[in-house]
Amino acid sequence: MTDDSDNYKQLYKIIIIGDSGVGKSNILGRYLHNEFKHDTKSTVGVEFGSKQLKVDGINIKLQIWDTAGEERYRAITSAYYKGSKGCFIVYDITSEISFENVEKWYEEIRKSAEKEISVILVGNKCDLENERKVSIEMGQNKAKNLNCPFFETSALNNTNIEAVFQNISENIYNRCKNDKNVEDDDDYEIVPKDDKKIDINTNKKETKCC
């Protein structure tokens, strides 16, 4: 369930990126509401949700942005990389193309996001073992090359969903705590409290993150 209370010490913006159809919206839906929709439609622009968790006894609020994976939205959603503290690159273990495109998404992060953003590679739909095209070892090797953690998840079976959000939150928390050069981010955007689709509009009021 989404937690919109103001009882938190840190606020982290998280982006979920990857090709269309890899299950990004269902990962978000499972984490926020413990729900899975078999007929999920492709995201148009950006969808948003928030939830609180604890890291080192500290209340952390995540603002999670599910970005469209279609090429025609790539330039639009790139504006939402700004101010992001963490990013999931998601591929579908039954789709070799979505795995091959991980490199393109990683390049997009490096071009559009802040230098020290925490990245996790996520191989989704691990419940479809009989249809697997991308091995666990391939995912592990890719993550090693990108120098980031790796998880396989299933939004359907709720496999590792909580774990990936906890992991990235801990990574961000420890980085911000240990890096004296990390400053408040003046480019963080205010968004509605309720989960909803976000109109593409970069002329928003700004506040701080981290």
C-alpha positions in Angstrom: 0.0 0.0 0.0 1.3 3.5 -0.9 2.3 5.5 2.1 1.8 9.3 1.6 2.5 10.4 5.1 5.1 13.0 5.8 6.9 11.1 8.5 10.2 10.5 6.6 13.8 11.7 6.8 15.0 11.2 3.2 13.2 11.4 -0.2 14.6 9.4 -3.1 13.4 9.6 -6.7 13.7 6.2 -8.5 13.3 5.6 -12.2 12.2 2.3 -13.8 13.4 2.0 -17.4 13.6 -0.6 -20.1 11.9 -1.7 -23.3 8.1 -1.7 -23.6 6.5 -5.0 -22.4 9.2 -6.1 -20.0 6.9 -5.6 -17.0 7.9 -2.3 -15.5 4.4 -1.2 -14.6 3.7 -4.6 -12.9 6.8 -4.3 -10.9 5.6 -0.9 -9.7 2.1 -2.2 -9.1 3.3 -5.2 -7.1 5.5 -3.1 -4.9 3.0 -0.4 -4.2 -0.3 -2.3 -4.0 0.7 -6.0 -4.1 -1.3 -6.4 -7.3 -0.6 -7.8 -10.8 -2.5 -7.0 -13.9 -2.4 -9.5 -16.8 -3.8 -6.9 -19.2 -1.5 -4.0 -18.4 -1.3 -1.5 -21.2 1.9 0.2 -22.3 2.7 3.2 -20.2 2.2 6.6 -22.0 4.8 9.1 -20.8 5.4 8.5 -17.1 3.4 6.9 -14.2 4.2 7.7 -10.6 3.8 6.1 -7.1 5.3 6.5 -3.7 6.0 4.3 -0.7 8.0 4.4 2.5 10.5 1.9 3.9 13.2 1.8 6.5 17.0 1.9 6.0 19.3 1.7 9.0 16.3 2.6 11.2 15.6 5.8 9.1 12.2 6.4 7.3 12.8 6.7 3.6 10.2 7.8 1.1 10.6 6.6 -2.5 9.0 8.4 -5.4 9.0 5.9 -8.1 8.6 6.8 -11.8 7.6 4.1 -14.4 8.8 5.5 -17.7 7.5 4.5 -21.2 9.7 2.1 -23.0 8.7 3.0 -26.5 11.2 4.8 -28.6 8.8 7.7 -29.4 8.7 8.6 -25.7 12.5 8.3 -25.1 13.3 12.0 -25.5 10.2 13.1 -23.5 10.8 10.9 -20.5 14.6 11.8 -20.4 13.6 15.0 -18.6 12.5 12.9 -15.6 16.0 11.4 -15.2 17.0 14.7 -13.7 17.1 14.5 -9.9 16.9 10.7 -9.8 18.9 9.0 -7.1 18.3 5.4 -8.4 17.4 3.5 -11.5 16.2 0.0 -12.4 17.1 -1.2 -15.9 14.5 -3.9 -16.6 14.6 -6.6 -19.3 12.4 -9.6 -19.9 14.2 -13.0 -19.5 12.1 -14.3 -22.4 13.2 -11.6 -24.8 16.7 -11.4 -26.1 16.0 -8.1 -27.7 15.1 -6.4 -24.4 18.3 -7.8 -23.0 20.4 -6.5 -25.9 18.9 -3.1 -25.4 20.1 -2.9 -21.8 23.3 -1.2 -23.1 21.2 1.5 -24.8 19.3 2.2 -21.6 22.5 2.3 -19.7 23.9 4.9 -22.1 20.7 6.9 -21.7 21.2 7.0 -17.9 24.8 8.2 -18.3 23.7 10.9 -20.7 20.6 12.1 -18.8 21.0 11.2 -15.1 23.4 12.4 -12.5 26.8 10.9 -12.4 26.5 9.0 -9.1 23.0 7.5 -9.7 22.6 4.0 -8.2 21.7 1.4 -10.9 20.3 -2.1 -10.6 19.9 -4.5 -13.5 16.6 -6.5 -13.2 15.7 -9.5 -15.2 11.9 -9.7 -14.9 9.4 -12.6 -15.6 11.6 -15.3 -14.0 8.4 -17.3 -13.5 8.5 -18.0 -17.2 11.4 -20.5 -16.9 10.2 -22.6 -19.8 10.3 -19.6 -22.1 13.7 -18.3 -20.9 16.0 -16.9 -23.5 18.4 -15.0 -21.3 20.3 -17.1 -18.7 21.0 -16.1 -15.2 24.7 -16.1 -16.0 24.1 -13.7 -18.9 22.4 -11.3 -16.6 25.1 -11.6 -14.0 27.8 -11.0 -16.6 26.0 -8.0 -18.0 25.6 -6.5 -14.5 29.3 -7.1 -13.8 30.2 -5.2 -17.0 27.9 -2.3 -15.9 29.3 -2.5 -12.4 25.9 -2.8 -10.8 23.9 -5.3 -8.7 21.7 -7.9 -10.4 18.3 -9.4 -9.5 15.9 -11.6 -11.3 12.3 -10.8 -10.4 8.7 -11.9 -11.0 6.0 -9.4 -10.6 3.5 -12.2 -11.0 4.9 -14.3 -8.2 6.2 -11.4 -6.2 9.7 -12.8 -6.4 12.5 -10.3 -5.2 10.2 -7.3 -5.7 10.7 -6.0 -2.1 14.3 -7.0 -2.3 15.2 -4.8 -5.3 13.6 -1.7 -3.8 15.3 -2.3 -0.4 18.6 -2.9 -2.1 18.6 0.3 -4.1 17.4 2.3 -1.1 20.3 1.0 0.9 22.7 1.8 -1.9 21.5 5.4 -2.2 21.4 5.9 1.6 24.9 4.6 2.1 26.2 6.7 -0.8 24.6 9.9 0.4 25.8 9.2 3.9 29.4 8.5 3.0 29.9 10.9 0.2 30.5 14.4 1.6 30.2 15.8 -1.9 26.6 14.8 -2.2 24.5 17.9 -1.9 20.7 18.6 -1.8 19.3 18.3 -5.3 17.6 21.5 -6.4 16.3 19.8 -9.6 14.0 17.4 -7.8 10.4 17.8 -9.0 7.2 18.0 -6.9 4.6 15.5 -8.0 1.0 14.7 -6.9 0.7 12.5 -3.8 -1.7 10.0 -5.3 -0.5 7.3 -7.8 -1.4 8.5 -11.2 -0.2 9.1 -14.7 1.9 12.3 -15.1 1.3 14.7 -17.9 4.6 15.5 -19.7 5.4 19.0 -18.4 8.9 20.0 -17.4 7.9 23.4 -16.2 7.2 22.2 -12.6 8.0 23.7 -9.3 11.2 22.3 -7.7 12.1 21.1 -4.3 15.0 19.1 -2.8 16.0 15.5 -2.6 18.5 13.7 -0.4 
